[in-house]
Amino acid sequence: MFIHKPVMVQQVLEFLDISASDTLIDCTLGEGGHTSHFLGRIKDGIVIGIEQDAEVLQRALKRIKNKAERFMPVLGNFSNLKKIANERIGGSADKVFFDLGISMYHFKLSGRGFSFSQNEPLDMRLDQSKSLCASDVVNKFEERKLAEIIWAYGEERFSNRIAAFIIRERAKKQITMTKELADIVTRAIPKRYWPKNIHPATKTFQALRIFVNDEIEILENALREGIELLRQGGRICVISFHSLEDRIVKSVFRELSRGCTCPPDFPVCVCGKKKLIRTMTKRPLVPDEDEIKINPASRSAKLRCAVKIHKGSANITTTMKVTA
Ligand SMILES: C[S@@+](CC[C@H](N)C(=O)[O-])C[C@H]1O[C@@H](n2cnc3c(N)ncnc32)[C@H](O)[C@@H]1O
């Protein structure tokens, strides 16, 4: 059976420094790759695994069945992290882990149009109970909004041209399949600007997936909730796979490890903010060459970790959002 290979396992285990009695929340359970390693160390604690995709959750359950008594699977979204933790474990944890993005299952087996290497319907929903799918965005959104999504979430410099090409083509016929869309995007980008190492449609597909699954705008609050949940001395590790995600992780870690935000000429602190965490990775860690050779999908992974030093509010706010 094809199975997702967890990335940077040794580094994650080292930084999380798991004890036998820990309560650990894996916010992106996926196929349970990391969680099976966590369960190898947690002997009388518990691992909660949150996954929004019911099919993927089933695959994790198969992988983990022999350790089921210390494992609590949750079909849900990490945008509800605090609520889930309050209901299941009384609201605090020793370790919190995120491995962002999608699983290899999604690319290779789901049939939901995450990749253009197979010709599949343009769906891209991780949570199949949601109503908006990628073909709705491509066929119904106005040109300006499409360009905005492709620019904001794909950082694609030809976003305006791609949106214009999509509008022109969909006037002739609805765009429902991955190969059709990949072909339109490829034609929209002048050949001399095609990227060397990736397919010309890669960034557009990434943008649509991020938008359909609200991947960016829920991340900041989830990180803040994860940090709030940690007990003193608890640790958080986050693996991201593109710069938009890593920027958010970096800025939340930086803000919460800074503490007082009063102007430097104030004689005493009036904001009352404490440093909640200490960042353990000044720069993000990346997989070594051996791992990339064995698992090329790991090549863009970046790992950041922090330790909780004070209890307190992580001041929940919201980030960038391109609204429908
Ligand atoms: C990179 S995979 C995790 C792989 C996992 N660490 C393993 O080793 O098997 C990310 C998983 O998180 C899930 N996911 C993404 N965003 C989520 C969210 N907001 N809430 C819950 N699950 C999410 C995806 O469906 C996917 O299965």
The ligand as an ORCA input file, in Angstrom:
! r2SCAN-3c Opt
* xyz 0 1
  C       1.575     16.944      5.506
  S       0.174     16.055      5.969
  C       0.603     15.399      7.531
  C       1.334     14.110      7.431
  C       1.570     13.425      8.761
  N       2.424     14.208      9.626
  C       2.141     12.043      8.535
  O       3.331     11.853      8.815
  O       1.413     11.167      8.065
  C      -0.949     17.284      6.468
  C      -2.304     16.729      6.844
  O      -2.988     17.742      7.581
  C      -4.325     17.794      7.174
  N      -4.766     19.161      7.386
  C      -4.423     20.258      6.679
  N      -5.018     21.342      7.191
  C      -5.745     20.930      8.254
  C      -6.596     21.599      9.184
  N      -6.805     22.905      9.111
  N      -7.169     20.869     10.151
  C      -6.960     19.519     10.239
  N      -6.199     18.829      9.361
  C      -5.583     19.524      8.387
  C      -4.317     17.412      5.710
  O      -5.557     16.863      5.321
  C      -3.196     16.376      5.666
  O      -3.691     15.083      5.815
*
